[in-house]
Amino acid sequence: MITLGSILIGLVAGIASGFFGIGGGLLMIPAMVYFFNLTQHQAQGTSLAVLTPPLVLFAAIKYYNEGNVNLRMAVFIALGFVGGAYLGATFVHHVSDPILKRLFGVLLLIVSIKMILGK
């Protein structure tokens, strides 16, 4: 059952990733926490492990072929992302699981409000 559920999470996250341009963690992390009882730390680590291989490469190529990728910007963001992800992964282990879950929820709430009410 965990295999089928995991495939379903991946399918939904993949569709959302290609459709909305999200990394997938927005859906995968809450699904792993609430459906599979992973801790927030475990869900975030698993989400990062899922995205380690170039899984979204084909979606990015499709966007690029349609003229919807600023390649120069993507390269510089990726450079910053490498260091930032390492720093974040280093510091997160000093935060308790309940606090991390709340911080994740606040981040999602802020982004949601901004997307709904902003330009």
matplotlib code that plots the C-alpha trace (Angstrom):
import matplotlib.pyplot as plt

x = [0.0, 2.9, 4.2, 0.9, 0.4, 4.0, 3.5, 0.2, 2.0, 4.7, 2.1, 0.1, 3.3, 4.7, 1.5, 1.4, 5.1, 4.7, 1.4, 2.3, 6.1, 6.4, 9.1, 6.6, 7.5, 4.4, 2.3, 4.7, 5.7, 2.2, 1.1, 4.0, 3.4, -0.4, -0.8, 2.4, 3.1, 6.6, 8.1, 8.4, 12.2, 11.8, 9.2, 11.5, 14.5, 12.5, 11.2, 14.8, 15.9, 13.1, 14.2, 17.9, 17.8, 16.9, 13.2, 11.8, 14.3, 11.6, 9.2, 11.9, 12.9, 9.2, 9.0, 12.3, 11.1, 8.0, 10.3, 9.4, 12.7, 15.2, 18.2, 20.7, 18.6, 18.0, 21.8, 22.4, 19.4, 20.7, 24.2, 22.6, 20.3, 23.2, 24.7, 21.4, 20.1, 23.2, 23.0, 19.2, 19.8, 22.5, 20.5, 17.1, 18.4, 18.5, 14.7, 12.2, 9.7, 6.6, 8.2, 9.4, 5.9, 4.5, 7.1, 6.3, 2.6, 3.3, 5.4, 2.6, 0.0, 2.1, 2.7, -1.0, -2.2, 0.3, -0.7, -4.5, -4.3, -1.2, -0.7]
y = [0.0, 2.4, 1.8, 2.7, 5.7, 6.9, 6.6, 8.5, 11.3, 11.4, 11.5, 14.4, 16.3, 15.8, 17.0, 20.1, 20.7, 20.7, 22.6, 25.3, 25.2, 24.2, 22.0, 19.4, 19.8, 21.9, 18.8, 15.9, 17.2, 17.5, 14.2, 12.4, 13.9, 13.4, 10.2, 8.3, 9.8, 10.9, 13.7, 17.1, 16.5, 13.1, 14.4, 17.4, 15.1, 12.6, 15.4, 16.6, 13.0, 12.7, 15.9, 14.9, 13.2, 15.5, 14.4, 17.7, 17.9, 17.0, 19.5, 22.2, 21.3, 21.6, 25.1, 26.0, 24.8, 27.0, 30.0, 30.2, 29.8, 32.6, 30.3, 32.9, 33.6, 29.9, 29.3, 32.0, 30.9, 27.4, 28.5, 30.3, 27.4, 25.0, 27.0, 28.0, 24.4, 23.2, 26.0, 25.4, 21.6, 22.3, 24.7, 22.9, 20.1, 22.5, 23.2, 20.9, 19.0, 20.8, 24.2, 23.2, 22.1, 25.4, 27.4, 25.4, 26.1, 29.8, 29.9, 28.2, 30.6, 33.7, 32.6, 31.7, 35.1, 36.9, 34.9, 35.4, 39.1, 40.3, 41.3]
z = [0.0, 0.8, -2.8, -4.4, -2.2, -2.8, -6.6, -6.3, -4.3, -7.0, -9.8, -8.3, -7.4, -10.9, -12.5, -10.2, -10.9, -14.6, -14.5, -11.9, -12.0, -8.3, -6.9, -5.7, -2.0, -1.6, -2.1, -1.2, 2.2, 3.7, 2.0, 3.6, 7.0, 7.1, 5.1, 6.0, 9.4, 8.6, 10.8, 9.2, 9.0, 7.3, 4.8, 3.9, 3.5, 1.4, -0.8, -1.4, -2.2, -4.7, -6.5, -6.5, -9.9, -12.8, -12.6, -13.8, -16.7, -19.3, -18.0, -18.1, -21.6, -22.6, -21.1, -22.7, -26.2, -25.7, -25.0, -21.3, -19.6, -18.8, -18.9, -17.6, -14.6, -14.0, -13.9, -11.3, -9.2, -9.3, -8.1, -5.2, -4.5, -4.1, -1.2, 0.2, 0.3, 2.1, 4.7, 5.2, 5.6, 8.1, 10.3, 10.1, 12.4, 15.3, 15.0, 16.7, 14.5, 15.8, 15.2, 11.8, 10.8, 12.0, 10.1, 6.9, 7.4, 7.9, 4.7, 2.8, 4.3, 3.4, -0.1, -0.5, 0.7, -1.5, -4.6, -3.9, -3.0, -4.8, -8.4]

ax = plt.figure().add_subplot(projection="3d")
ax.plot(x, y, z, "-o")
ax.set_aspect("equal")
plt.show()
